[in-house]
Amino acid sequence: MKHIILLHGAIGSKEQLQPLADKLKDNFIVHTLSFSGHGGEGMIEEFNIKNFAANVIAYLSKNNIEKINVFGYSMGGYVALYLAKHYPEKIIKVFSFAAKFHWTPEISRQEVKMMDAIKIEEKIPSFAKTLQQRHYPNDWKIVLQKISEMLTRVGAQTPLTENEFETIDQPILLGIGDKDATVTLEETIFIYHKLKYASLVVFPDTPHPIEKISVERLSNEIIKFF
């Protein structure tokens, strides 16, 4: 069977993708990992796409996997495309779902506002508890702070330039939900046109959070594409 690795989003963990992994286990050898600092993994000084991509390469090396297919959600989808660009010999195909491509300093500021740990504790205590449990023994507030710092840097300079997207040679499937309030269809289509070998899928009645995306629909698209 083909190998596939599933990559989670910012402030997420591999456990969020376990329902999807379970759906795919009859069709693939499924791999998951939590990025540095996420899901209790060892903390690093700086969160960035380059370091998270390095997590994947280290995992492949440790498990003696020469090449792999990649599904990435949100930030994980961006990491997947970064891998395709910078480690082309390791990546077969990429399915990137709900990845945000258009960044400006103002967009970053808006995203960082949602990473305010104090406000989350005050207004959404259940989510604060979820984050605490998800990232234990790491301090979830430090995870949020490091993601905020990463987003600020991304707003100033994106990890992949438009020209770099144009040089990616692997088959890429871009996906987005039509009710995504974080990622626009326009920015997704823009990158779709930049890629050499791309296809596009839009999920109806689907917002951004991974928990709101149909596992059945997602698994069907993954099986069909890979």
N, C-alpha and C positions, 0 to 999 in steps of 0.2 A: 504493500500500500504506500501511497504518497505521504510524505511528512508535511505537516502544517503547524505553524506556530501562531498563537493568538496573542495579540498585544493590547493591553488595556489603556485607558485614558488617564489624564492627569488626576491626581489624588485618588485613583482607583487601585485595584489589585487584581491578581489573576483569578481570585475567587469569583469576581463578577462575571467572568467569562466561562465559568464551569458549566452552567446550563447549556451554553453553545458547544463546549467541548464534548459534553455527553451526547448531544445530537449528532456530532460528527464522527464519533469513535468507530462507527461501523464502516466508514468510508476512508478514514485517514488515520495515520499515527499522529495523534494530537499532542502538541507541546504547549505549555503555558509558562509564563514567568511573571514575577513582579519586578518592576524596575527598581533601581537603587532608591532606598529611602521609602519605598511603597510596600505595603503589605508586610511590614516587619523586616524587610531586607535592610542590609547594612546602609547606614547613612553615608552620603558623600558630601564634599564641600560645596559643589555646584551642580544643580540640576540643569541639564541641557540636553538637546536632541542628540548631540554627538555622544555624550556619555551613555544615554539610554540605548543608542544603537550599539555601543560597545558591549552593553549587557547581553544583547542578543548574540553577538559574535562570540562572546565568551561562553555562552550557553551551548552554541553549536559546536565549538571546539571541545568543550568538556564532554559532550555526548557523541562525539565523533560523527557529526552530521556535516556532509560536504556542502549540500545545497538544500534549500527549503522554500516552500511556499509560505507566504505571510498574509495573515488577516490582521488589520489594525483598526481599532476604534478610536476616533477623536485624536488625541495626541499620539496614540499608538499607530494610527494611520499615517501620521506625518513621519514618525520614526521609520515605518515600513518603506516609505518613499525615499527617505534619507539613506536607508540601507541599500535600496535598489541603485541609487546614484553612486554611493561610495564603496559598496561591497558587491558589485554586480556579479562577481563569480560565486557568491553565496546565495543569491536570490533568484528563484525561478519565476514566480508570478507574485503580484501584490493586489490584494483587495483592500482598499482604504475607504473606510466608512466614517462619515461625519467629521472629517479632518478639516480644520480651519486653515485656509491658505492666505487670506487677505489680512495683513496686520499693519497697523499704524500705531504711533504712540498713544493716540486717543482711544483706539480699540483696546489696547493693552490696559490702559487705565480703567476702562469700564470692566474688563474681565477681572482685574486685580481687586476691584471693589467687592466682588462676590467671594473673595478669598479671606474676608475679614473674620477671623476666628471669634472675636468678641461678639460681633453681630450674629454669627451663626449660633453661638451658645445661647444668646438672648432670644432670638426669633425662631430658631429651628433646633431646639435641644436634642431632638431625636436624631437629627443628622449629625450633630456634634458627637453624640454617643456612638453612632455608626462609624464615624471617622476614627474615633479613639480606639475602637475595637479592631478596625480594619488595619491600622498601622502599628498597633502594639507589637513590640515594646517601644517603638519610636514615638516621639511626641507629635501628635497629629497637627499641632499648631506650627511646629517647625516645618513639617511637610508643606503646609499651606504657604508659609513664608517663603520657602525655597521655590515653590511653583510660582508665586507672585513675582519673585526676582527674575525667574526665567522668562515669564511673560513680558516683563518690562524690557528685557534685552531683546526678545523676539520682536517687540514693537518697534525697536530702533533698527534692527537688522534681522531679517528672516534667515533661518538656517539654510534654506534652499532658495536660490534666485530663480527668476523666470527662465533664464537661459539654462540653468541646471536641469530644470524639469524637461526641457526640450532634448536633453542628451540622455535621458533614461531610456534604455533599450528593451526592458522587459515588458511583457503584457501587463497592463494595469487596468483594474476595474475600480472606478470611483463610485461611491454610493452616498446618498444623502436622503434624509427624511424631508418630506414636503412641509412639515411644521417645525423644522429646526429653527430655534430662535438664536442659536449661536453661530451657525454656519449658513451662509446664503447659497442659494442655487446658482446665483451669478458667479460667485468666486469659484465654485466647484466646476462649472462649465468652462470658465476661463482657463483653469489648469487642465481640464480635459482636452481642450484644444491645443495646449502646449505639448502634451505628451504624444509620443510617436505612435504608440500602439495601445490606445485607450478605448475603453467602453464605459458607459455610464448607466447607472440604475437609480431610480428615484422611488423610495418607498412611500406610498400614500398614507396619510393620517399618522405620520410618525414624527415625534419631537426628538430632541437631542439625547436625553439621558438613556444610557444603555439599558436600563431596566424597562424603558418604554418601547424598546425595539423588539418586534416579533422575532423570537428565537427560531420559530418554524420558517418564517420567510427568509431570515438571514442564512440559516443553514442550507436552505434550498439553493440560494444564490451562490453560496460558497461551493457547494457540490457541483453545481452547473459550471461555474467558472474554472475551478481548478481541475 
